[in-house]
């Protein structure tokens, strides 16, 4: 076995040690299965049966519809400040134990407020959980507010209002999510994102997952996106690949998610290696790790094993990912310099004989 192909257990341990980011992480998709069961029992939730089965055997969804039905049911489990604090702390603790030094976590506040939560209560809990995780584990985290593109414009406007109102409580961006096949890049949302940018928030957008490369172009040109969630189908447009390679907008690559939702036939068939070869900026993330039976380290393992990306390449992507955080440049410098330096040191250590032999 060559120096770049260590045994599986050793490979995972090495990749846990790699300082990394999680820049595409949906909070409800990262809930601990045991926590989901506990909350579902307490609230007599209709998702209880599926939650118990998932905790015992791992989640399995027949199709996108059953996945969405279960996911929507999770919103009603987290409504009180104490529940937000708990789940925020747990998901950040789990990330920190995987070597994540910086995370941006997506929340859909409108889906919680329609089920009894308040914005103030939500953010009080989130910030308490974030502070506790940073204090105990050293992980730095921020929030991204998202809204589903299939809902009325008023929902997007409300989500933007929440994002603007919570800028001083950890929110750094506004995201549009949901199935792009319905409305890939709807011009109705242009004023919403313009308002977010004026308020100093970054714009990110799910695109190139359900719909083709035109959805990525729309996210860039209509919304002014500074990161693209997934972007998988950008590979279908050579001109778009050239554009992405010339710019600084990264694709948030989530291979297992794409496989499980049939965006790609397999991780081996994922275009991430093409993106890297063409010079397209890429950050590796886990999307909904609990629901898809993965985590950010497993994503790195699979990319190495199944697409052939070298460990040095994965390390370089991890180091560069800190530059794509939605923080102000001075905050990136102050908060993430050590993590970036440590990731580069991890890559440099691969070249040392003692490391190659391990």
N, C-alpha and C positions, 0 to 999 in steps of 0.2 A: 504494500500500500504506500503510495507516494506521500511526500511531506504535506501536500495540500489536501490529503484525504484521510484525516485522522479517524479513529473509530467513533461511532455515533455518540456514545456517552461523552467522550473527550471533546468531540466537536461541539456539542451543546454547551459544555462547561466553558469552552474557549469563547463561544459567542455570547454567553451570559456576561463574560468579563469585558466584552466590547462595549464601551460607552456609546449609547445610541439615543435616538429620539423615538417618540410615538406621535406622529403628526396627523394621523387619520385614525381616530379612535372614538367610536360612539359609546357613550357612557352605558346605555342600557344593554348594549351588546357585550359589555365587559363585566357585567354583574357576576359575582360568584354564584354558581348554581345553588349552593346551600342557602345563600341569602335570599335568592328568588323563592325557593321553597318556603322558607320561614315567613317572608312577607306575604306570599300568596295564601298560606294557611291562615295567617292572622287576619287577612282581609277577605277570606272566602272567595278568592279570585277565580274566575273561569280558566285561568292558565295553570291552575294548580296541578292538574293531572299531567299535562305536558311538562311542567317544571319538575315534578317528581321523577318522571321517566328520563328527562334530560340529566338530572343530577345523578341518577343511577347508571344510565347507559350511554350518556352523551346525547346531545340534541340531534335529531334527524328531522328534516322537513321534506315533504313529498314534492313541493314545488315552491315557487316564489310566493304564491298566495298564502300558503300555510305558514311560511316564515313571517310574512307581513302581519298576519292575524295574531300570531304569538307575540311578535315584537310590539304591536300596538297595545296588547294586553299588559305589557310591562309598565307602561306609563302610570297606570293606576296604583302600582305598588309603591311608588316613591312620590310622596306628596308633602310630607311634613319636614320642617327644618332638620329634625334629628335623623330622618331617613336620608335626606340629601347629604348630610354630614357623614353618615356611616358609609354610604356607597361611594362617595367621593374619596374618602380615606382608603377604603378597601381596594378600589381599582388602582389608585396611585401607589399604594403599598405593593400590590401585585406587580405593577410595572417596574417599580424600583428594584424589586428582587430579581428582575430579568435584566438588569443593567441599564434601564432607561433613566437617563439623567434629566431629560426635559420632555414634557408631554403637553399636547394640546387636545383637550377633550371636548367633544361635541355634545351639546344638549339641545333639545327641542322644547323650549319653555312653554310654548302655547299648548302643547300636548299634556303638560302637567297642570297648567293653570285651569284648563277646562275640566280637570278631575279633582279640583279642590285645593291645589297648591297656590301660593302667592309668590310673586316675583321676589319680594323682600325676604320671605321665608326661605325660598329656594336658594338665593344667593348667600344668605346668612349661613345656611348649612354647607353650601359648596365651599365657601371661603374658610369656614372652620375646619372642614375636612382637608382642604388644600394646605392650610397652615400646619396642621398636625402631621401630615405626610412629609412636608418639607422639613419640619423640625426633627422628626424621628428617622427619616430615611434620606434626607438630602435632595429629594427630587424636586425640581422646579416645574410648576404646572400653570397653565392658563386655560381659559374657556373660549370655545367658539359657539356662537348661537346659530342654529340652523332652522330652516323651515322647509316643508315639503312643497315642491313645485306644483303639485296637482291640486293644492288647496287655493281658495280665493285670494286675490291680491291683498285683501285686508289682513290676512294672516301674515303675509310677508311684511306688511307695514308694521304690524304689531311686534313681530320678531325683531325687526330693525330697531324699533323703539326700545325694546328690552336691551338689545346689545349696546345701544348708545347710552342708556341709563346706567349700565353696569360697567362702563369703561374703567372706572376707578375701583372695580371689584373683580378684576382679573380677566375681563372679556377683551379679546384682541381681534376677533374677526366675526364676519357674517357669512354663512354658507347656505347654498341652496342644494337640497338633497331630493331623493325620490327618483322614480323611474323616468329617465329622460325620453323614453319612447312616447310619453304623453305630450310633453311640451319641452323639447330639448333646450331651447334658448329663447324663452318667451320675452319679447320686448316690454311687456307690462312691468317687468321687474327692474328695468333700467333705472328709474328714479329711486327705487329702494336702495340699490347698491350705490348710486351717486350720493345719497344721503349718508350712507355708512362711511364712504370714503371721506366726505367732508368732515365727519366727526372723528377722523383719525383711525378708523377701523380698517383692517385688511379685508379683502374680498376673496373668498375661495368658492369653488363650485364643483359639485359632482358632475362629471361629464365623461363621454367616451366609454360608458359602461353599458347601459341599455341601448343607447343610440350611437351612431357612427361618429366619425371625426368632425362632422359639421357641428356637433354639440360642443366639442372642445373649442372650435373656432368661435362659436357664439359666446361661450363663456369668456373668452379672451377679449373679443371685440365689443360685445354688448355690455358685459358686466365689469370688465376690467379686472378679471381674476388674477391674483398673484400666485395661486397654487391651484392645481387641478386634482380633484378627487378621482382617482383611478386613471382615467385617460387612456385606458387599455386599447381602445380601437383607433387611437391616433396613428397606430402602425399602418392603417389602411391608406393613409394619405402621405406620400413622400414629401410633398411641399410643406405640409404641417410639421413633419418630423424635422425638416430643415429649419423651419421657423423656431420650433422649440429648442433645437440645438444651438441656435444663435442667441437665444434669450436666457432669462434667469427664472422662468416659471417652471417649477418642478412638477412632475407627476407623482401623486401619492399612490404607490403601487402596493396592492393588497392581494397577493397571488392566491391564497387559499380561498378567500372570499370570492374571487373571480371564478375559481374552479367550482366552488359549491353552488354558485348561482348561474353556472353554465355560460358565463361570459367567454371563458376559454375552455377547451376540451380537457385540459390538464395543466398542472403547473409547468410540466416540461414543455408544453406548447405556448406558455405565456411569452409575450413579446418583450419582456424586461431586458433580456440579453441584447435584443436589437436596439432598444432605447439606449442602453449603456454604450454599445458599440458606436451608435450614431452621435453620441455626445449629448443626448437629452438628459437634463437633470432629473434624478430619480430619488425619492425617499421611500423607504420600506416601512410598511405599517401593517397592522393586523385587523383593522376595521371593526369587526364584531367577534373578538376572540373566543369568548365563552360559547357563543352560539354556533361557531364554526369549528370548534375543537382545535383551536390553534393558540398561539401567542407570538409575540414579535420575534422571539428567538427561534421558534419553530419555522417562521417565515424565512429567516436567514438560512436555517439548516436546509429547508426544501429548495431554496434557490441555489444553494451550493451543490446539493446532491442531484437535483433534477434538471437544472438549466445549465450547470457547469460554471456558474460565476465563481471566480477564485475568491479565497478568503481575503486576499489583499484588496480586491475590488469591493467586496462587501464592507471592509473596514474603511476604505476611502469614501464610500457612499455614506456611511454612518458619520464620519468626521464632517463631511460637507453638509449633512442634514441640519446641523446646528445653525448653519448660515441661512436656512430657510424658515427658521422660527419667525412667527409673526410679531416679534418684539421690536421695539425701536432699536436702531443700530447701537445706541449707547447701552441699552439694556442687554442686548445680545453679547456685547463685549464684556460687560460687568458680570453677568450671570452665567454665561456659557463658555467663557474662555478656557477654563480648566477642563471641562468635558471635551471640548474640541481637541485640546492638546493631548489629553489622555487617549482619545481615539486614534490620533495620529501615532502616538507611541505604541499602541496596540499593533498597528500596521507595521511599524518599523521593527517590532519584536519578531514578526514572522520571518524576517530575513536572517535572524541570528541562529547559528547552528544549534544551540541548546533548545530553542523554540521549535525548530524544524524537526528535531529528533523526538520531541515529546509526544 
